[in-house]
Amino acid sequence: MLKNSQHSYGWIAIAIHWLSAIAVIGLFALGYWMLTLSYYDPWYRLGPWWHKSIGLSLLALTIIRLVWRWVTVRPELIGSRYEKFGARVGHALLYALLLVTMVSGYLISTADGSSISVFDWFEIPALITTIPEQEELAGDIHWYTALSLIILAGVHALAALRHHFWDKDATLKRMLKPQK
Amino acid sequence: MKKLLLAAAVGAALSGGLSQAQAADYVIDMEGQHAFIQFKISHLGYSWLLGEFTDFEGTFSYDEANPGAATVNVTIDTASIDSNHAERDKHLRGDDFLAVDDYPEARFVSTSYTESSDGKGVLAGDLTLHGVTKPIEIAVNEVGAGPDPWGGFRRGFEGKVTLTLADFGIDYDLGPAAKTVDMYLSIEGIRQ
């Protein structure tokens, strides 16, 4: 039940998927909102603190997720040849956008060599500080990939709903609860 | 008598023209990094935030015999703002402050220089910042001039001016103590 089977996701994959979904939506909304705050707003400093802490946690979770995806069996995709192809491309893009968004975010805050605090619990040090105009370039990439990610996640959700209500198959159900 | 007056007037005009021609032109030494444009702004009224523009270029002309004819022209790359904090610099380059995508350059063009006897002076000119051009007056101190050890001739000035951010359309609220920013300029020119 923890691991994936040929036909369904296990609890570990399900938990990581929905945690990631909540984190992505929350991070996008928080990131958008925190840029509108005035200097004297109590969230002017708290917003970025949560955004960076959750973002780096999600990056770690995503790396674990990819390893888990690699070591466990993947449930077979449901649908026509074209749907399966579309699903593969879509999922690969989601992973790519997740990683590029989070890494570019990390590169903004560490551009001057500063480390990033994760929940004031530990610090992630800077690794790359030498890209010209790093915080600007990383900032642009961060915005456009985050926007693409949230749009593609919406398409992903619509596709799941289509499978559930239109095709009436187990695509969505097996991501909610392991199926026999 | 009339002819004499005319000759005197022509002579004066000529010598004026000559001294004008002798006014030395200097290029601000960016290659050797002997020029600085720094700023200081209050943080909440409790401390100072310091930073600088690292990338700019400019020229000036100055004639010791006729300092009133001095001119200065400086162009600043606004994206080169550096306050030693990447996240803050990114914010400062953004639309809340310098909007460097829209206004990549700031420019100062002098309009007059008034020198007093003690090596100080007031440099008036137009500053274009954030797309807004305003006359400003920089309090100048003549630091020194003379031959350098490598065969050239150098001349340096420092200047101070306080800018009100709202005058230049920068109105992000940093609090009542941070309405103005103090600029400190230190430039060294190499005579051409």
Interface residues (C-beta under 8 A of the other chain):
Chain A: S38 Y39 Y40 P48 I108 S109 T110 A111 D112 S114 E133 Q134 E135 E136 G139
Chain B: A79 N84 H85 A86 E87 D89 K90 R93 Y172 D173 L174 G175
